[in-house]
């Protein structure tokens, strides 16, 4: 089949097909006497596998998987897939940790009045130095008393501190926590984040389903491929 025949099925350009072959995503095509590429059902299956993998793993990872398969390094391809699944699992654990941290915050009545670094640190069982470190990292932004210069934590600041404390206890790094605190702050509290977390979970589920579809398409492609030659031949 011609490049246009392969491209038409997926709404791609013929140049995209050539680029995929040049990148090692598709097997090398045979050439006619006039130098034109000719593709086979094997190439069609490779393209289906690649596009299915892109949906779950992203373009770069899908490219690496297909490149490994096409150079007969199937074990390398499977390792890349395993690493991508591990990243999805890590993302799911992060979501669960965030949801748990927010649930722990929800039953607590809204803070009234202001507090200082010492009482707040004692309440949470942490050192004042930890709160100062979190401030330097941008997790909390207490204001300063204009007369004494002491840090003053309002209700929103205490909320941010408690959320950071929950996530740190879950093993998350400050640089992982900072974006979430920023979202809570910009949303004006925890409640508006419920829809964000729900959408996050839906995206993770869709990614997991796409990975399953990609695995099925790749397995079909592997079944079509000729057995690799023994080394030394």
C-alpha positions as CSV (number, residue, x, y, z in Angstrom):
1,X,0.0,0.0,0.0
2,X,1.0,3.6,-0.6
3,X,1.8,6.2,2.2
4,X,-1.5,7.9,1.4
5,X,-3.4,4.6,2.0
6,X,-1.8,4.2,5.4
7,X,-2.4,7.8,6.3
8,X,-6.0,8.0,5.3
9,X,-7.2,5.5,7.9
10,X,-6.1,7.8,10.7
11,X,-6.6,11.3,9.1
12,X,-2.8,11.8,8.9
13,X,-0.7,13.4,6.2
14,X,1.6,11.3,4.1
15,X,4.5,13.3,5.5
16,X,3.6,12.2,9.0
17,X,3.8,8.6,7.8
18,X,7.3,9.2,6.4
19,X,8.3,11.0,9.6
20,X,7.1,8.0,11.7
21,X,9.2,5.6,9.6
22,X,12.3,7.9,9.7
23,X,11.9,8.0,13.5
24,X,11.8,4.2,13.9
25,X,8.1,4.2,14.9
26,X,7.3,2.1,11.8
27,X,9.4,-0.6,10.3
28,X,11.5,0.3,7.4
29,X,9.5,0.2,4.2
30,X,10.5,-1.5,1.0
31,X,11.1,0.7,-2.0
32,X,10.0,0.3,-5.6
33,X,12.4,0.5,-8.5
34,X,11.5,4.2,-8.7
35,X,12.2,4.8,-5.0
36,X,8.6,4.9,-3.7
37,X,7.8,3.5,-0.3
38,X,5.5,0.5,-0.1
39,X,3.8,-0.4,3.1
40,X,2.2,-3.6,4.2
41,X,-0.4,-4.7,6.8
42,X,2.5,-4.9,9.3
43,X,3.0,-1.2,8.9
44,X,-0.7,-0.5,9.3
45,X,-0.7,-2.5,12.6
46,X,2.4,-0.7,13.8
47,X,0.7,2.6,13.2
48,X,-2.4,1.5,15.1
49,X,-0.2,0.4,18.0
50,X,1.7,3.6,18.1
51,X,-1.4,5.8,18.0
52,X,-3.1,3.7,20.7
53,X,0.0,3.9,22.9
54,X,0.2,7.7,22.5
55,X,-3.3,8.1,24.0
56,X,-2.2,6.4,27.3
57,X,1.6,7.0,27.5
58,X,2.2,10.2,25.6
59,X,4.0,10.8,22.3
60,X,7.6,10.5,23.6
61,X,7.0,7.3,25.6
62,X,5.0,5.7,22.8
63,X,7.9,6.6,20.4
64,X,10.4,4.9,22.7
65,X,8.3,1.8,23.0
66,X,7.9,1.4,19.2
67,X,11.5,2.2,18.5
68,X,12.5,-0.6,21.0
69,X,10.1,-3.1,19.4
70,X,11.3,-2.3,15.9
71,X,14.9,-3.0,16.8
72,X,13.8,-6.3,18.3
73,X,14.4,-5.1,21.9
74,X,11.0,-6.1,23.2
75,X,12.3,-6.3,26.8
76,X,13.3,-2.7,26.6
77,X,9.8,-1.8,25.4
78,X,8.2,-3.7,28.2
79,X,10.4,-1.9,30.8
80,X,9.3,1.4,29.4
81,X,5.7,0.4,29.6
82,X,6.2,-0.7,33.2
83,X,7.8,2.6,34.1
84,X,4.8,4.4,32.6
85,X,2.4,2.3,34.6
86,X,4.4,3.0,37.8
87,X,4.1,6.7,37.1
88,X,0.3,6.4,36.8
89,X,0.2,4.5,40.1
90,X,2.3,7.2,41.7
91,X,-0.1,9.8,40.4
92,X,-3.0,7.8,41.8
93,X,-1.3,7.6,45.2
94,X,-0.7,11.4,45.1
95,X,-4.4,12.0,44.4
96,X,-5.4,9.7,47.3
97,X,-3.1,11.5,49.6
98,X,-4.4,14.9,48.7
99,X,-8.0,13.7,49.1
100,X,-7.2,12.2,52.5
101,X,-5.5,15.4,53.6
102,X,-8.5,17.5,52.6
103,X,-10.9,15.1,54.4
104,X,-8.8,15.5,57.5
105,X,-9.2,19.3,57.2
106,X,-12.9,19.3,56.5
107,X,-14.3,18.4,60.0
108,X,-12.3,21.1,61.8
109,X,-14.2,24.3,62.5
110,X,-12.9,27.4,60.7
111,X,-10.1,29.1,62.6
112,X,-11.0,32.3,64.4
113,X,-8.6,35.1,65.1
114,X,-4.9,35.1,64.6
115,X,-2.1,33.0,66.0
116,X,1.7,33.2,66.2
117,X,4.4,30.8,65.2
118,X,5.0,29.3,68.6
119,X,1.4,28.3,69.5
120,X,0.8,27.1,66.0
121,X,3.9,24.9,66.0
122,X,3.0,23.4,69.4
123,X,-0.6,22.7,68.2
124,X,0.8,20.7,65.3
125,X,3.6,19.1,67.1
126,X,6.3,20.6,64.8
127,X,9.2,23.0,65.4
128,X,8.9,26.7,64.6
129,X,11.9,26.3,62.3
130,X,9.8,24.0,60.2
131,X,7.1,26.7,59.7
132,X,9.8,29.1,58.7
133,X,11.2,26.7,56.2
134,X,7.7,26.2,54.7
135,X,7.4,30.0,54.5
136,X,10.6,30.2,52.5
137,X,9.3,27.5,50.2
138,X,6.1,29.6,49.6
139,X,3.8,27.1,51.2
140,X,2.5,29.6,53.8
141,X,2.5,33.4,53.7
142,X,1.9,34.8,57.2
143,X,1.8,38.5,57.5
144,X,4.0,40.5,59.9
145,X,2.9,42.5,62.8
146,X,3.9,46.1,61.9
147,X,5.0,46.9,65.5
148,X,6.8,43.7,66.6
149,X,7.7,42.1,63.3
150,X,6.3,38.8,64.5
151,X,4.7,36.4,62.1
152,X,0.9,36.4,62.3
153,X,-1.1,33.4,61.0
154,X,-4.7,34.1,60.0
155,X,-7.3,31.5,59.3
156,X,-6.3,30.9,55.7
157,X,-2.6,30.6,56.8
158,X,-3.5,28.0,59.4
159,X,-5.5,26.0,56.8
160,X,-2.4,26.0,54.5
161,X,-0.1,25.0,57.3
162,X,-2.4,22.1,58.3
163,X,-2.7,20.9,54.7
164,X,1.1,21.1,54.2
165,X,1.5,19.1,57.5
166,X,-0.8,16.4,56.4
167,X,1.0,16.0,53.0
168,X,4.4,16.1,54.6
169,X,3.3,13.2,56.9
170,X,2.3,11.4,53.8
171,X,5.9,11.6,52.5
172,X,5.4,14.3,49.9
173,X,8.2,16.8,49.1
174,X,7.7,20.6,49.5
175,X,8.0,21.1,45.8
176,X,5.2,18.6,45.3
177,X,3.0,20.3,47.9
178,X,3.5,23.9,46.8
179,X,1.3,23.7,43.7
180,X,-1.6,22.2,45.6
181,X,-1.3,24.9,48.3
182,X,-1.4,27.4,45.5
183,X,-4.6,25.9,44.1
184,X,-6.2,26.0,47.5
185,X,-5.2,29.6,48.0
186,X,-6.4,30.7,44.5
187,X,-9.6,28.8,44.9
188,X,-10.4,30.5,48.2
189,X,-10.5,27.3,50.2
190,X,-10.7,23.6,50.1
191,X,-14.4,23.1,49.0
192,X,-13.9,24.6,45.5
193,X,-11.1,22.0,44.9
194,X,-13.6,19.1,45.0
195,X,-14.4,19.4,41.3
196,X,-10.7,19.7,40.4
197,X,-9.9,16.5,42.3
198,X,-12.8,14.7,40.6
199,X,-11.6,15.8,37.2
200,X,-8.1,14.7,38.2
201,X,-9.4,11.2,39.1
202,X,-11.4,11.0,35.8
203,X,-8.2,11.9,33.8
204,X,-6.2,9.2,35.6
205,X,-9.0,6.6,34.9
206,X,-9.1,7.6,31.3
207,X,-5.3,7.3,31.1
208,X,-5.5,3.8,32.6
209,X,-8.1,2.7,30.1
210,X,-6.1,4.1,27.2
211,X,-3.0,2.2,28.5
212,X,-5.1,-1.0,28.3
213,X,-6.1,-0.2,24.7
214,X,-2.5,0.6,23.8
215,X,-1.3,-2.7,25.3
216,X,-3.9,-4.7,23.2
217,X,-2.8,-2.9,20.0
218,X,0.9,-3.4,20.8
219,X,0.3,-7.1,21.5
220,X,-1.4,-7.5,18.2
221,X,1.5,-5.8,16.5
222,X,4.0,-8.1,18.3
223,X,2.0,-11.1,17.0
224,X,2.4,-9.8,13.5
225,X,6.1,-9.2,13.6
226,X,8.5,-11.9,12.3
227,X,10.6,-13.6,14.9
228,X,13.9,-11.8,15.5
229,X,16.9,-13.4,14.1
230,X,19.4,-15.1,16.5
231,X,22.4,-13.0,17.2
232,X,25.4,-13.6,15.1
233,X,23.4,-14.4,11.9
